[in-house]
């Protein structure tokens, strides 16, 4: 039942093999049921999430680098204006700064798109896993809070955080809507996509360890695994 076309996992590597083993035991016990088909989707979603984490890290770094380079070019344009009496609007450095600024705007669009996609796919993966025996209580509060309160339903009474601010931090990743108005403290702070992704991975891994501890040892070959 393994999807052999899927690329090896990196960020989520620690749960690929245990999850496949769990799915195998469920299908072995229950036969070709709804769960067997959901297994395929779960593997797809996990591979998508793994790809998105790597892509978001790359996009975020590119965005931060472009911002620093654009700021440096603007400073150089100012220096040229003062030092060489060059019109600011005719400064070669200003042209470079404007080009870098446009590239940064495009990178920001891409990183936000990828980040919001991550939360939708992560919520879907959780929904799939919760349909399996032993995993019904699986939860990842960081994923759930950002997806439900900050992206999908910000206008609802349980949230109300409709402002569109967000930020990038090299260690934590993109974080949504943490600049709050008075009275919005009831919605948890976004701890950053990389932290939320790690929480999702660690909670799945912990739950699978509990469940798989009661199963016979895994003796199947590693070849074909998505991990």
N, C-alpha and C positions, 0 to 999 in steps of 0.2 A: 504493500500500500504506500510505500515511501515514494515521494516525488523526486525521482532521480535527476530531474532537470534543475533542481534548486541549487544555488551556489552555497559553498560552505559558510557557516555562520561565524561571526567574529564577536561582536558585542554580546550576543545571546548564545554563544557557543556552549556554555555550561548547561543549558536546558534542552538543547536540540536532541541529544541521545536519550536522556531520561523521558522526555515527552513522547518520543517515538516508541519507546518501550511501554510506556503507560497505555498509549493508544492501541498498541498491538495486543496487550492483555485484555483491554475492554472489548475489542472486536472479536478476539478469540473466544471470549466468554459469551458475547451477545450475538455474534454472527454479523452478516452484512446488513446493518441497520442504518438508521439516520446518522449515528455516531461515526460510522465508517466514512461517510461522505464529508462530514464536518471535519474529520481528521485531515483530509486533503486541504480544505480551506485553512485550517489552523496552521499547517505547515507553510502555506503560501503567505499568510499574514505575518508569521514570524520572520520569514525571509525578507518580506517587504520592510518590516520594522528594523531589521538588522541593517538593510541597505540604507534606510533613511537616517539612522543614527550616524553612520559613516558619512553620508552625503551632507547632513546638517553640520557636522564638525568641519568639513571642507568648506562649505559655503560660509559658515560663520567666520572662519579664519580669513577667507578671502575678503569678506565684508569689512572686518576690522582692519585688515592690511590696507584696503583701498581708502578707508577713512583716514588712516594715518598719512598715507601718501598724498591724498587730496589736501589735507591740512598743511602739510609741508610745502606743497606747491603754492598754495595761497600765501603762505608766509614769504616764499621766494618772490612771488609777484609783488608783494608789498616792498620787499627789500630792493628789487629792481627799480621800482618807482621812486623810492627815496634816494637810492645810490646813483642811478644812471639817468634820472629824470625821464624815465620811460613812462608814457601814458599807461595807467593801470589797465585800461581796456585794450591796449595793444601789446601787452606783455605776453611773451611766449609762455611764461610760467602760468599765467592765468588761463590760457587755452588748455594747458595740460591739467590744471586743477579742475576745470569744468568737465573735461573728458573723464577724469577719475571720479568726479562726483556723480556723473551719469552712470558710470559703471557700478559705483557703490549702490545707487538707487536700485539698479537691476538686481544686484546681489541680495539686497534687503528683501526685495519682492520674492526672490527664489527661496531664501531661507525661511521666510514666514510661511510661504506656501507649503514647503516641505514639513515644517514644524506642525502646522495645523493638520496636515495629512497624517503625520505620525500619531497624533492623539485620536483621530477617527479610527485608524487601523488598530491601534492599541485597545481602544474600547471594544472594537469588534472581536479581537482575539480573546479578551476577557469574557465577552458574552458567549463565545463558542465554548471556552473551557468550562464555564459555569453550567453548561448543559450536560457535562459528563459526571458520572458517579464520583464521589469523593472530592470534587472540585467546586461544588455548588456555592460554597462560602468563600471562594477565592476572591480577593479584592486587592486593588492597588489604589489607595486613596489619592495619591498625587495625580495619577492619570484620570481618575473619575472626577476629581474636583475641577481640573483644568478643562477637560472636555465638556462637562455638564454646565459648570457655572461661568466659565470665562469664554468659551468658544460657541457651544451649541445653544445654550439657553440663558444668555446674560440678561435678557429683558425680564425674566421671570422674577417673581417676588422672592424666591430663595437666593437670588443673586443680586441683580440690580447694578452689576459692575459693567456698564456699557461703554465706558471710555476705552479708547483704542490704543493706549500706550503699551509699549513692550520694550524689552531691552535684551542686549547680548552680553554675556559674560563668558570669558574663555573657559573657565572651569565648570560652570553650571549650565551653560548653554542658553538658548532663548527662554525668556520668562515673560509671561503675559500679564498685563494689567496690575502691576504691583503698586503703582501710584494711585492710591485710593482716596475717595472723598470721605468726609465724615459720615459715619453710620454704615460703612461697608466692611467693618472689621470681622463680620460673621463669616465672610467668605475666606477660606484659607489662602495664604500667600502661595504663589507659584514658586516652588523651590528650584525651578529650572529643568529643562527637558532632559539633560543628561542624568540628573538626580532622579527624576521621575522614571526614566527608562531603567535605571539601575534598581529602583524599588520594585518595578514590575518584574524584572528578571529574578531578583532575589526572592520575592514572594512565591513566584512559580516554582523556583528551584527548591525552596524550603518545603512547600506543600508536596511536591513530587517525592522528595526524600522520605517524608512521612508515609506516603502511600506505598511507594515501591519497597519499603523496608519489610512489608508483609508479603511480598511476592518472591517466587524462586529467583535465585541469582541469574543475572543476564549472561547468557553464553553465546548469543548470536554474534556473527561477524560484524565488524564496524563498517565494512564496505557498503556503500549505499546510504549511509546515515547522512542526515542533513547537518550534523554537528561537526 
